[in-house]
């Protein structure tokens, strides 16, 4: 009787774990797609950095020309400079850059 109980327990765990594994796979795909979109946007930004600097200065006027030279189209650097110049949290800077990316994507 004991092996039957063990098999029942394994079957129950398998049924519970299967949907969780599927949910993790689908969220990973969403994250990958979003990251891919962001990477594509930033590749374009890096390619046209001289034109993009003007749009960034319009959005974040406290960034200096030296800041923009240092950033050179790198998203993480932009987030850090915004955080420093505006005295905001990293999460807030990330949110601002994400909103700006969305705006750039739709243009």
trRosetta pair geometry for C-beta under 8 A, 3 or more apart (Angstrom, degrees):
i j d omega theta_ij theta_ji phi_ij phi_ji
1 4 5.8 -58 -160 35 44 113
1 5 6.6 43 148 -20 73 104
2 5 5.7 -55 -153 33 36 112
2 6 6.5 36 152 -20 67 106
3 6 5.5 -54 -148 37 36 115
3 7 6.3 38 154 -20 67 104
4 7 5.7 -52 -148 36 32 111
4 8 6.4 35 152 -21 64 105
5 8 5.6 -53 -149 35 31 113
5 9 6.5 32 153 -19 64 104
6 9 5.8 -54 -150 34 31 111
6 10 6.5 30 152 -17 64 106
7 10 5.7 -54 -146 37 33 111
7 11 6.2 34 155 -20 66 106
8 11 5.7 -54 -147 36 30 112
8 12 6.4 31 154 -20 64 106
9 12 5.8 -54 -149 35 31 112
9 13 6.5 29 154 -17 64 105
10 13 5.8 -55 -149 37 32 110
10 14 6.3 35 152 -23 65 106
11 14 5.6 -53 -148 34 31 114
11 15 6.5 31 155 -19 64 104
12 15 5.9 -55 -151 34 31 110
12 16 6.6 26 153 -14 64 107
13 16 5.8 -59 -149 39 33 109
13 17 5.9 26 157 -17 70 113
14 17 5.9 -59 -137 41 27 106
14 18 6.3 39 161 -36 63 103
15 18 6.2 -42 -145 16 26 115
16 19 7.4 -67 -173 33 32 97
16 20 7.2 22 145 -11 65 115
17 20 5.5 -65 -155 41 43 115
17 21 6.2 43 153 -24 76 105
18 21 5.9 -55 -150 33 30 110
18 22 6.6 28 155 -17 64 106
19 22 5.5 -55 -149 37 37 113
19 23 6.2 39 153 -22 69 104
20 23 5.7 -53 -147 35 32 111
20 24 6.5 32 154 -19 64 104
21 24 5.8 -54 -150 34 31 111
21 25 6.6 33 152 -21 63 105
22 25 5.7 -55 -152 33 33 113
22 26 6.5 26 155 -15 67 105
23 26 6.0 -57 -148 38 32 106
23 27 6.4 25 157 -14 66 108
24 27 6.0 -59 -146 39 31 106
24 28 6.3 34 155 -23 65 107
25 28 5.8 -56 -150 33 29 113
25 29 6.6 31 152 -21 63 104
26 29 5.6 -50 -152 31 36 114
26 30 6.7 37 151 -18 65 103
27 30 5.5 -49 -150 36 39 114
27 31 6.3 40 152 -18 67 104
28 31 5.7 -53 -147 38 32 111
28 32 6.2 34 153 -20 65 107
29 32 5.7 -54 -145 38 30 112
29 33 6.3 31 155 -20 64 106
30 33 5.7 -54 -147 36 29 111
30 34 6.3 27 156 -15 64 107
31 34 5.8 -57 -147 39 30 109
31 35 6.1 29 155 -18 66 108
32 35 5.7 -54 -143 39 29 110
32 36 6.1 34 154 -23 64 107
33 36 5.6 -53 -147 34 29 114
33 37 6.5 32 153 -19 63 103
34 37 5.7 -51 -150 34 32 112
34 38 6.4 31 152 -17 64 106
35 38 5.6 -55 -149 39 33 112
35 39 6.2 36 152 -22 66 105
36 39 5.6 -51 -145 35 31 113
36 40 6.4 33 154 -21 63 105
37 40 5.7 -55 -151 34 30 112
37 41 6.5 30 153 -19 64 105
37 105 7.2 22 173 -117 109 143
38 41 5.7 -53 -150 35 32 112
38 42 6.3 23 156 -12 66 109
38 75 7.4 26 169 -82 108 167
38 101 6.5 0 -123 -173 80 156
39 42 5.9 -62 -146 42 29 106
39 43 6.3 36 153 -25 65 103
40 43 5.7 -49 -148 29 31 113
40 44 6.8 29 153 -14 62 103
41 44 5.9 -60 -160 37 32 110
41 45 6.3 32 147 -21 68 107
41 101 5.4 85 130 -158 162 100
41 104 6.2 105 -161 98 118 120
41 105 5.7 -59 -97 -79 126 93
42 45 5.1 -46 -140 36 41 116
42 46 6.2 45 157 -21 67 100
42 73 6.8 129 -174 169 80 88
42 74 7.8 52 -171 -130 125 31
42 75 5.3 -64 -107 -42 139 113
43 46 5.9 -51 -148 35 29 111
43 47 6.4 31 152 -20 61 109
44 47 5.6 -58 -150 36 32 114
44 48 6.5 -10 164 16 67 106
45 48 6.7 -80 -145 57 25 80
45 49 6.7 63 153 -89 63 64
45 52 5.0 90 -154 -112 78 166
45 73 5.1 162 118 -143 90 96
45 104 7.3 15 -77 169 108 159
46 49 5.8 -3 -153 -58 33 104
46 72 7.4 38 -131 149 87 70
46 73 3.4 124 -100 150 68 152
46 74 7.7 53 -90 -61 109 51
47 73 7.9 118 -2 -134 36 158
48 51 4.6 -32 164 42 102 114
48 52 5.5 112 104 -29 83 99
49 52 5.4 -62 -138 41 32 113
49 53 6.4 48 160 -39 67 94
49 72 6.4 -9 -141 -159 157 48
49 73 4.5 -89 -94 -54 114 113
50 53 6.1 -38 -153 10 28 115
51 54 6.5 -51 -176 23 41 109
51 55 7.6 31 140 -8 67 105
52 55 5.5 -57 -159 38 49 111
52 56 6.1 47 147 -21 77 105
52 73 7.1 81 68 -99 148 89
53 56 5.6 -57 -148 38 33 111
53 57 6.2 33 155 -19 68 105
53 68 4.8 74 -137 -171 111 142
54 57 5.8 -54 -146 36 30 109
54 58 6.5 34 152 -22 63 103
55 58 5.6 -50 -152 31 33 115
55 59 6.5 26 153 -13 64 107
55 104 7.4 101 142 -95 154 107
56 59 5.8 -59 -149 41 33 108
56 60 6.1 -28 171 38 71 100
56 63 6.5 -42 139 63 103 152
56 68 6.6 145 86 -110 135 111
56 71 7.9 -153 163 85 168 161
56 78 7.2 -104 -140 -134 135 122
56 100 7.9 65 -110 -180 69 150
57 60 7.0 -77 -124 69 24 62
57 61 6.2 60 177 -108 65 51
57 63 6.3 -123 -104 69 64 103
57 68 7.2 -32 -61 -66 98 141
58 61 7.3 4 -146 -69 15 83
59 96 8.0 144 162 168 118 106
59 100 5.7 50 -150 -112 164 128
60 63 4.8 54 113 -11 106 113
60 82 5.7 -86 -128 -108 153 97
60 85 7.1 99 172 82 113 142
60 86 7.4 -89 -146 -45 105 123
60 96 7.8 90 -74 147 115 137
62 85 4.3 154 118 162 120 125
62 86 6.2 146 51 -68 150 76
63 67 4.4 -123 -167 85 84 145
63 68 6.1 95 144 -52 116 86
63 71 8.0 -1 -167 -24 135 141
63 81 5.8 62 -118 141 106 126
63 82 7.3 -37 -67 -82 114 65
63 85 5.9 -119 -77 -26 60 170
64 67 4.6 111 52 -1 70 99
64 68 7.2 -136 99 -1 44 84
65 68 5.6 -54 -150 38 36 111
65 69 6.4 40 150 -22 66 102
66 69 5.6 -50 -147 33 34 113
66 70 6.4 32 153 -18 64 106
67 70 5.8 -62 -154 38 30 110
67 71 6.2 32 151 -25 67 107
67 81 4.8 117 -164 -155 118 143
67 85 7.2 -3 -101 -55 160 134
68 71 5.5 -47 -141 31 34 114
69 72 7.0 16 173 -58 35 84
70 77 6.5 -155 126 -178 85 133
70 81 7.4 140 82 -76 117 133
71 74 5.9 -152 -178 45 60 78
71 77 4.3 171 -127 112 64 120
71 78 5.1 67 -146 -71 131 72
71 81 6.1 -68 -73 -5 113 146
72 77 7.3 33 40 61 72 159
74 77 4.1 66 84 11 106 114
74 78 6.8 179 90 -14 54 84
75 78 5.6 -56 -150 34 33 112
75 79 6.4 33 155 -19 68 104
75 97 6.6 117 -161 169 91 144
76 79 5.7 -50 -148 34 33 113
76 80 6.4 34 153 -18 64 107
77 80 5.7 -56 -149 38 32 112
77 81 6.3 30 155 -18 67 107
78 81 5.9 -57 -145 37 29 108
78 82 6.3 29 157 -18 65 107
78 97 6.0 121 111 -112 116 131
79 82 5.9 -57 -149 37 28 110
79 83 6.3 31 153 -22 63 108
79 90 6.8 52 158 -154 113 78
79 93 4.7 115 -163 131 73 117
79 94 5.7 26 -136 -80 129 62
79 97 5.4 -68 -84 -19 85 153
80 83 5.6 -54 -148 35 30 114
80 84 6.3 26 156 -16 65 107
80 93 7.6 113 -63 141 17 160
81 84 5.7 -56 -146 39 32 109
81 85 5.9 22 161 -12 69 111
82 85 6.2 -58 -135 43 26 103
82 86 5.7 -8 175 12 64 119
82 88 7.2 -32 137 49 85 115
82 93 4.3 146 92 -139 112 107
82 96 6.2 -152 165 77 154 137
82 97 6.8 -170 14 -54 157 102
83 86 6.9 -74 -133 52 13 88
83 87 7.9 63 170 -102 49 8
83 88 5.8 -109 -130 70 56 73
83 89 7.1 -45 -134 139 104 14
83 90 5.5 -2 -102 -91 145 56
83 92 7.7 127 -106 69 80 88
83 93 4.2 -66 -64 -41 84 153
84 87 7.7 11 180 -68 23 46
86 93 7.4 156 54 -89 122 95
88 92 4.1 -96 162 84 121 134
88 93 5.6 148 89 -51 111 83
88 96 7.9 76 90 -13 157 134
89 92 4.7 97 56 6 81 100
89 93 7.0 -145 96 -2 44 86
90 93 5.6 -55 -147 40 34 111
90 94 6.1 40 152 -23 67 105
91 94 5.5 -52 -147 35 30 115
91 95 6.4 33 152 -21 64 104
92 95 5.6 -51 -148 34 33 113
92 96 6.5 34 152 -19 64 103
93 96 5.7 -52 -149 35 33 112
93 97 6.4 28 154 -15 66 106
94 97 5.9 -59 -148 40 29 107
94 98 6.2 32 153 -22 65 108
95 98 5.7 -53 -145 36 30 113
95 99 6.4 31 155 -18 63 105
96 99 5.8 -56 -152 36 30 111
96 100 6.4 29 151 -17 65 107
97 100 5.5 -54 -146 39 34 113
97 101 6.2 41 151 -24 66 102
98 101 5.5 -48 -147 32 32 115
98 102 6.5 35 152 -21 62 102
99 102 5.7 -51 -152 32 32 114
99 103 6.6 33 150 -18 63 104
100 103 5.6 -54 -152 36 34 114
100 104 6.4 34 150 -18 66 106
101 104 5.6 -57 -148 38 32 111
101 105 6.1 37 152 -25 67 105
102 105 5.6 -50 -147 31 30 115
102 106 6.6 23 156 -15 63 106
103 106 6.1 -61 -151 37 29 106
103 107 6.9 35 150 -30 62 104
104 107 5.7 -51 -154 20 35 115
